[in-house]
Amino acid sequence: MNPTIIYYFTGTGNSLAIARKIAEDTNAELIGIPHALKNPHPIPKDASVGIIYPLYAGGLPNIVVRFLKSVSLADAGYLFFVATEGGKMGAPTSQISRLSKAAGHTTDASWWIQMPDNYIPLSAPPQTPEQQKMYDAAKRKAAVISEAVKNREKHIEGMGFAGKLMGLAYGPFIRHLAESDKKFTISANCSECGICSEVCPADNIIIGKHGNHTWHHQCEGCLACLHFCPEEAINIGTKTELRPRYRHPTVSVSDMKQQKGE
């Protein structure tokens, strides 16, 4: 039986939750993209390869782009992508197809799944009852995707009209994302526990005394540091101070560290 490998990137756990569900259904190996970038391994011959990621302004996160540019997919037998997103914009099929072709394999399938929106610089996450409805619907769609992956079905879900409009902002958004940590503030609530540094997929944070952390301006914009901080001490200006934090209920700090291979 040909192996299945799922590479994932997550900031709040949504993409990991979907990756786990599909991996369980397909008996796949799960590998965090941050870990894979630091510890590259060749793709086994004729393997089914999945990339599961959060949608960023209608496109791929920087770390996913870097991974696709670093890996050879020439030996893969089947290649699929799954986007998790707060809206219903669709999947960035054109960008995916261009990058996967350059990596040595055409895209066989691409899906998107709605999960609770958690980009709190723009808006608060949905309330818990609405979140649960999304989780239930996401599980159902993930099960459908799993069956398609097992059968190596061809299936492309592209970008809708709203996604195409959002895609116009993708370039400016993604170009400046690495330095978006310049807007982060640390309140007096900071206990110097170090969790923000532990969950950061980019190893972008060095803990300092009295909240004087060092940011290396290699930010991925995932906001894991903000959402996992137990004291809610990290904010982006004043926009996020009164907004609830979010993380998928099945995902822990340990899971976020495991994404990096720790």
LOBA-491442 format. One record per residue (C-alpha): residue number from 1; residue in one letter; x, y, z. Coordinates in steps of 0.5 Angstrom, whole numbers. Each point is the difference from the previous one (the first is absolute). Example, Ala and Ser with C-alpha at 12.3 -4.5 7.8 and 13.67 -1.06 7.14 Angstrom:
LOBA-491442
+-----+------+-------+-------+-------+
! pos ! code !  east ! north !    up !
+-----+------+-------+-------+-------+
!   1 !    A !    25 !    -9 !    16 !
!   2 !    S !     2 !     7 !    -2 !
+-----+------+-------+-------+-------+
END
This chain:
LOBA-491442
+-----+------+-------+-------+-------+
! pos ! code !  east ! north !    up !
+-----+------+-------+-------+-------+
!   1 !    M !     0 !     0 !     0 !
!   2 !    N !     3 !     7 !    -2 !
!   3 !    P !     1 !     4 !     6 !
!   4 !    T !    -4 !     7 !     1 !
!   5 !    I !     4 !     6 !     4 !
!   6 !    I !    -3 !     6 !     2 !
!   7 !    Y !     4 !     6 !     1 !
!   8 !    Y !    -4 !     6 !     4 !
!   9 !    F !     1 !     7 !     3 !
!  10 !    T !    -4 !     2 !     5 !
!  11 !    G !    -1 !     7 !     5 !
!  12 !    T !    -6 !    -2 !     4 !
!  13 !    G !    -1 !    -7 !    -1 !
!  14 !    N !    -5 !     0 !    -6 !
!  15 !    S !     4 !    -3 !    -5 !
!  16 !    L !     3 !    -5 !     5 !
!  17 !    A !    -7 !    -2 !     2 !
!  18 !    I !    -2 !    -1 !    -8 !
!  19 !    A !     7 !    -4 !    -1 !
!  20 !    R !    -1 !    -4 !     6 !
!  21 !    K !    -7 !    -2 !    -3 !
!  22 !    I !     2 !    -2 !    -7 !
!  23 !    A !     7 !    -3 !     3 !
!  24 !    E !    -4 !    -5 !     4 !
!  25 !    D !    -5 !    -2 !    -6 !
!  26 !    T !     6 !    -1 !    -5 !
!  27 !    N !     5 !    -3 !     5 !
!  28 !    A !     4 !     6 !    -2 !
!  29 !    E !     7 !     2 !     3 !
!  30 !    L !    -1 !     8 !     3 !
!  31 !    I !     6 !     4 !     0 !
!  32 !    G !     0 !     8 !     2 !
!  33 !    I !     3 !     4 !    -6 !
!  34 !    P !     4 !     4 !     5 !
!  35 !    H !     4 !    -7 !     2 !
!  36 !    A !     0 !    -2 !    -8 !
!  37 !    L !     4 !     7 !    -2 !
!  38 !    K !     5 !    -2 !     6 !
!  39 !    N !     0 !    -7 !    -2 !
!  40 !    P !    -1 !    -1 !    -7 !
!  41 !    H !    -1 !    -8 !    -2 !
!  42 !    P !    -2 !    -2 !    -7 !
!  43 !    I !    -7 !    -2 !    -2 !
!  44 !    P !    -1 !    -8 !    -1 !
!  45 !    K !    -1 !    -2 !    -7 !
!  46 !    D !    -8 !     0 !    -2 !
!  47 !    A !    -2 !     3 !     7 !
!  48 !    S !    -6 !     4 !     1 !
!  49 !    V !     2 !     7 !     3 !
!  50 !    G !    -5 !     5 !     3 !
!  51 !    I !     2 !     7 !     2 !
!  52 !    I !    -5 !     3 !     5 !
!  53 !    Y !     0 !     7 !     2 !
!  54 !    P !    -4 !     6 !     2 !
!  55 !    L !    -2 !     5 !    -6 !
!  56 !    Y !     4 !     7 !     1 !
!  57 !    A !    -4 !     6 !    -4 !
!  58 !    G !    -2 !    -5 !    -5 !
!  59 !    G !     7 !    -3 !    -1 !
!  60 !    L !     5 !    -5 !     3 !
!  61 !    P !     4 !     2 !     7 !
!  62 !    N !     8 !     2 !    -2 !
!  63 !    I !     2 !    -6 !     4 !
!  64 !    V !    -4 !    -5 !    -5 !
!  65 !    V !     3 !     4 !    -6 !
!  66 !    R !     7 !    -1 !     3 !
!  67 !    F !    -2 !    -8 !     1 !
!  68 !    L !    -2 !    -1 !    -7 !
!  69 !    K !     6 !     4 !    -3 !
!  70 !    S !     4 !    -5 !     4 !
!  71 !    V !    -3 !    -7 !    -1 !
!  72 !    S !     0 !    -4 !    -6 !
!  73 !    L !    -6 !    -3 !    -2 !
!  74 !    A !     2 !    -4 !    -6 !
!  75 !    D !    -1 !    -7 !     3 !
!  76 !    A !    -7 !     2 !     3 !
!  77 !    G !    -5 !    -5 !    -3 !
!  78 !    Y !    -6 !     5 !     3 !
!  79 !    L !     0 !     7 !     2 !
!  80 !    F !    -6 !     4 !     4 !
!  81 !    F !    -1 !     6 !     4 !
!  82 !    V !    -5 !     2 !     5 !
!  83 !    A !    -1 !     7 !     2 !
!  84 !    T !    -3 !     2 !     7 !
!  85 !    E !    -3 !     7 !     0 !
!  86 !    G !    -5 !     4 !     4 !
!  87 !    G !    -4 !     2 !    -6 !
!  88 !    K !    -2 !    -3 !    -6 !
!  89 !    M !     5 !     3 !    -5 !
!  90 !    G !     2 !    -7 !    -3 !
!  91 !    A !     7 !    -2 !    -1 !
!  92 !    P !     6 !     3 !    -4 !
!  93 !    T !     0 !    -5 !    -6 !
!  94 !    S !     4 !     4 !    -4 !
!  95 !    Q !     6 !     2 !     5 !
!  96 !    I !     0 !    -8 !     2 !
!  97 !    S !     0 !    -2 !    -7 !
!  98 !    R !     6 !     4 !    -2 !
!  99 !    L !     4 !    -2 !     6 !
! 100 !    S !    -1 !    -7 !     0 !
! 101 !    K !     1 !     0 !    -8 !
! 102 !    A !     7 !     3 !     2 !
! 103 !    A !     1 !    -5 !     5 !
! 104 !    G !    -1 !    -6 !    -5 !
! 105 !    H !    -7 !    -2 !     1 !
! 106 !    T !    -7 !     3 !    -2 !
! 107 !    T !    -5 !     1 !     5 !
! 108 !    D !    -5 !    -6 !     0 !
! 109 !    A !    -5 !     3 !     5 !
! 110 !    S !    -1 !     6 !     4 !
! 111 !    W !    -6 !     1 !     5 !
! 112 !    W !    -2 !     6 !     5 !
! 113 !    I !    -3 !    -1 !     7 !
! 114 !    Q !    -3 !     5 !     4 !
! 115 !    M !     2 !     1 !     7 !
! 116 !    P !    -1 !     5 !     6 !
! 117 !    D !     3 !     7 !    -3 !
! 118 !    N !     6 !     2 !     5 !
! 119 !    Y !     3 !     6 !    -3 !
! 120 !    I !    -2 !     4 !     6 !
! 121 !    P !     4 !     7 !    -3 !
! 122 !    L !    -6 !     0 !    -4 !
! 123 !    S !    -6 !    -3 !     4 !
! 124 !    A !    -1 !    -5 !     6 !
! 125 !    P !    -1 !    -7 !    -1 !
! 126 !    P !    -7 !    -3 !    -1 !
! 127 !    Q !    -4 !    -2 !     7 !
! 128 !    T !     1 !    -7 !     2 !
! 129 !    P !    -7 !    -3 !    -2 !
! 130 !    E !     2 !     3 !    -7 !
! 131 !    Q !     7 !    -3 !     0 !
! 132 !    Q !    -3 !    -7 !     2 !
! 133 !    K !    -4 !     0 !    -6 !
! 134 !    M !     6 !     1 !    -4 !
! 135 !    Y !     4 !    -5 !     3 !
! 136 !    D !    -6 !    -5 !    -2 !
! 137 !    A !     0 !     2 !    -7 !
! 138 !    A !     7 !     0 !    -1 !
! 139 !    K !     1 !    -7 !     3 !
! 140 !    R !    -5 !    -2 !    -5 !
! 141 !    K !     3 !     3 !    -6 !
! 142 !    A !     7 !    -3 !     2 !
! 143 !    A !    -3 !    -7 !     0 !
! 144 !    V !    -2 !     1 !    -7 !
! 145 !    I !     7 !     3 !    -2 !
! 146 !    S !     3 !    -6 !     4 !
! 147 !    E !    -4 !    -5 !    -5 !
! 148 !    A !     2 !     4 !    -6 !
! 149 !    V !     7 !     0 !     2 !
! 150 !    K !     0 !    -8 !     1 !
! 151 !    N !    -3 !     0 !    -7 !
! 152 !    R !     5 !     5 !    -3 !
! 153 !    E !    -6 !     4 !    -3 !
! 154 !    K !     1 !     6 !    -4 !
! 155 !    H !    -3 !     6 !     3 !
! 156 !    I !     1 !     7 !     0 !
! 157 !    E !    -4 !     5 !     4 !
! 158 !    G !     3 !     7 !    -2 !
! 159 !    M !    -1 !     7 !     2 !
! 160 !    G !    -7 !     4 !     0 !
! 161 !    F !    -1 !     7 !    -1 !
! 162 !    A !     1 !     2 !     7 !
! 163 !    G !     6 !    -4 !     0 !
! 164 !    K !     3 !     4 !    -6 !
! 165 !    L !    -2 !     6 !     2 !
! 166 !    M !     4 !    -1 !     7 !
! 167 !    G !     6 !    -3 !    -4 !
! 168 !    L !     1 !     7 !    -3 !
! 169 !    A !     3 !     2 !     7 !
! 170 !    Y !     4 !    -7 !     1 !
! 171 !    G !     6 !     3 !    -3 !
! 172 !    P !     1 !     6 !     4 !
! 173 !    F !    -2 !    -4 !     6 !
! 174 !    I !     4 !    -5 !     0 !
! 175 !    R !     6 !     4 !    -2 !
! 176 !    H !     0 !     4 !     6 !
! 177 !    L !    -2 !    -6 !     5 !
! 178 !    A !     7 !    -2 !     2 !
! 179 !    E !     0 !     7 !     4 !
! 180 !    S !    -7 !     0 !     2 !
! 181 !    D !     3 !    -2 !     7 !
! 182 !    K !     2 !     8 !     1 !
! 183 !    K !    -7 !     1 !     1 !
! 184 !    F !     0 !    -5 !     6 !
! 185 !    T !    -1 !     3 !     7 !
! 186 !    I !     1 !    -4 !     7 !
! 187 !    S !    -4 !     2 !     6 !
! 188 !    A !     2 !     0 !     7 !
! 189 !    N !    -4 !    -6 !     1 !
! 190 !    C !     6 !    -4 !    -3 !
! 191 !    S !     3 !    -6 !     4 !
! 192 !    E !     6 !    -1 !    -4 !
! 193 !    C !    -3 !    -7 !     0 !
! 194 !    G !     3 !    -1 !    -7 !
! 195 !    I !    -6 !    -3 !    -4 !
! 196 !    C !     0 !     5 !    -5 !
! 197 !    S !     7 !    -2 !    -2 !
! 198 !    E !    -1 !    -8 !     0 !
! 199 !    V !    -6 !     1 !    -4 !
! 200 !    C !     3 !     4 !    -5 !
! 201 !    P !     1 !    -4 !    -7 !
! 202 !    A !     5 !     5 !    -2 !
! 203 !    D !     4 !     0 !     6 !
! 204 !    N !    -1 !     8 !     0 !
! 205 !    I !     0 !     2 !     7 !
! 206 !    I !     5 !     0 !     6 !
! 207 !    I !    -3 !     1 !     7 !
! 208 !    G !     3 !     6 !     3 !
! 209 !    K !    -1 !     3 !     8 !
! 210 !    H !    -6 !     4 !     1 !
! 211 !    G !    -3 !    -1 !    -7 !
! 212 !    N !     5 !     2 !    -4 !
! 213 !    H !     0 !    -5 !    -5 !
! 214 !    T !     5 !     0 !    -6 !
! 215 !    W !    -4 !    -1 !    -7 !
! 216 !    H !     5 !    -2 !    -5 !
! 217 !    H !    -5 !     2 !    -6 !
! 218 !    Q !    -1 !    -7 !    -3 !
! 219 !    C !    -7 !     0 !     2 !
! 220 !    E !    -5 !    -5 !    -4 !
! 221 !    G !    -6 !     4 !     2 !
! 222 !    C !    -4 !    -6 !     3 !
! 223 !    L !    -1 !     4 !     7 !
! 224 !    A !     2 !    -7 !     4 !
! 225 !    C !     3 !     4 !     5 !
! 226 !    L !    -6 !     5 !     1 !
! 227 !    H !    -5 !    -6 !     1 !
! 228 !    F !     4 !    -4 !     4 !
! 229 !    C !     3 !     5 !     5 !
! 230 !    P !    -4 !    -2 !     7 !
! 231 !    E !     0 !     7 !     2 !
! 232 !    E !    -2 !     3 !    -6 !
! 233 !    A !     6 !     5 !     0 !
! 234 !    I !     1 !     0 !    -7 !
! 235 !    N !    -4 !     5 !    -4 !
! 236 !    I !     1 !     3 !    -7 !
! 237 !    G !    -1 !     7 !     2 !
! 238 !    T !    -6 !     2 !     3 !
! 239 !    K !    -5 !    -4 !    -5 !
! 240 !    T !     1 !    -7 !     4 !
! 241 !    E !    -1 !     2 !     7 !
! 242 !    L !    -7 !    -1 !     1 !
! 243 !    R !    -1 !    -6 !    -5 !
! 244 !    P !     0 !    -7 !     2 !
! 245 !    R !     5 !    -5 !    -1 !
! 246 !    Y !     0 !    -6 !    -4 !
! 247 !    R !     3 !    -7 !    -1 !
! 248 !    H !    -3 !    -6 !    -2 !
! 249 !    P !    -3 !    -4 !     6 !
! 250 !    T !     4 !    -6 !    -2 !
! 251 !    V !     7 !     3 !    -1 !
! 252 !    S !     5 !     1 !     6 !
! 253 !    V !     7 !     4 !     0 !
! 254 !    S !     3 !    -7 !     0 !
! 255 !    D !    -3 !    -1 !    -7 !
! 256 !    M !     2 !     7 !    -2 !
! 257 !    K !     7 !    -2 !     2 !
! 258 !    Q !     0 !    -7 !    -4 !
! 259 !    Q !    -2 !     4 !    -6 !
! 260 !    K !     8 !     2 !     0 !
! 261 !    G !     2 !    -7 !     2 !
! 262 !    E !     1 !     2 !     8 !
+-----+------+-------+-------+-------+
END
